[in-house]
Amino acid sequence: MITGLNHINLRAPVDLLRELHDFYREVLGLESGHRPAFQSRGYWLYADGQPVLHLSEQRPGEALRLPARPDAPTTFDHVAFSGTDPVATAERLRAAGVAFHEERSPVTGQHQFFFTDPAGNGVEINFPF
C-alpha cells in the first residue's frame, strides 16, 4: 500500500540539469544533500531533511526510462510542495524573475503559488492560511 510520496525525479541533459539544480536551490530553497554514487551525474535535493527531488542526467540520445505512451499526451501537470512564509517566497520568486500567480482556496484552506521551472514543469507551493 502507498504510505506517502517519496520523491520526484526529473531527467534532463546536463546543462538543463545544472539550471534546474540552481533554480530549486537558489529560488525555492531546497538543499543539496547526499546522493548515492550512481554512474550518471545528478543531484538529490532535500526539504526538511528528506530527499524530495532527484535530478538525473539524460545523456545525449538516451530515452527516458519510462517514456509516455506514444498514443497519449503527457498527463503530468505539476508537482506541489508545502511551504512557509508566502511573503518571503513571493519576494524570492520576483527577485529571480519567476512569473507566478497566486490563488487562495477556501475549500482547502491554502494560499497557493503556481509557476514553471526552467524546464517548463509546473510547480505549486501551498501555504496554510
N, C-alpha and C positions, 0 to 999 in steps of 0.2 A: 504494500500500500504506500501511497505517496504521503510523506510527512512534511514536505516543505519544498521550497525552491533552493537548489544547491548553488548553481551559478549559471551565468550566461557566457557563451563563447562566441567571439567574433573572430573570423579569419579574414586576413587581408594581406595584400602584398606589403613588403617590408616598409616602404615609405609611408603608406597609409597607416600601417600598424603603429609606427612611431607617432604619427599625428593623433591617432586615437588614444594612445598611451598618454600623451601630453594633455589632451583635452580632458580625459576623465580624471587625471591627477590634478592639473592646474585649475581647471574650471569647476569641476564637480567635487574635488577634494578627496577622491579615493586615494588610498595609499599603496605604493608598490610593496610587494612582500615576496616571501619565498615562493619559488616555482621549482618543481622537480626538474631534473636535468634531462628534459626531453631532447630529441635530436633536432627539433626545429626551434627557431627563435620565438620568443614570446614573453609575455608578462602575465602575472596574476596581480590583480588589483583588489584591495581589501576595503571593506566598510565595517567598522566596529569589530575588527579582528577576524572577520570572515572573508574568504576569497570569493567575492561575488561576481567578478568579471574576469574572464580569461581572454587574453588576446593572443592569437597564434598566427604565425606566418603562413600565408598561402604562397607557395613558391610558383614561379612562372610556369604556366602550362598545367599546374596542378588543379584538379577539380576539387570542389568542396566535398568533404567526407560524406555528407548526407544531402545530396542535391535535391532540390524541389522536384516534384513530379513535372515532367516536360509538358503535360497536357493541362496543368493548372497554374494559375497565377500564384505568386507568393502569398502566404497568409500572415506573415509576420507584420505586426503593426508597430509595436513599441515595447520597450522594457520600462518598468516602473520601479523607482527607488523611493524609499521613505526618507524624509529629510527633516531638518530642524532649521529654524531661523529663515523664513522666506524673504525677509528684508535683505539680509546679507547675501542670500543666494541670488536674488534678483540683481543686486549690485555686482556680484561676480560675473553673472551672465552678461550684463550690459557692458562691463569693462572689457570682456573678451569679445564683444561684438556679436554675441549669440542672440538672434531674434527668437523670442518666445512669446507665448500668450498664456494668460492666467485664467483660471476658472475657479469658482467656488461651488462645490457640490453640496447642497443641503441634504441630499439623500445619503451621501457617505460621510458627511461632516469633514470634508477635506478641502484645503486650498491647494490647487494643482497648477503646476507649470508644465507646458508642453513645448518641445523643440526637437531639433535633429542634431545628431553628432556629425563629425566631419565626413563620415561615410554615407550619410543620409538616413541612418537608422533613427526611428522615433524614440524619444526619451521623455519620460514623465517623472516628475518628482511630486510626491504627496506630502503635505504638511497638515497636521491636525489643526482645526480652528480652535 
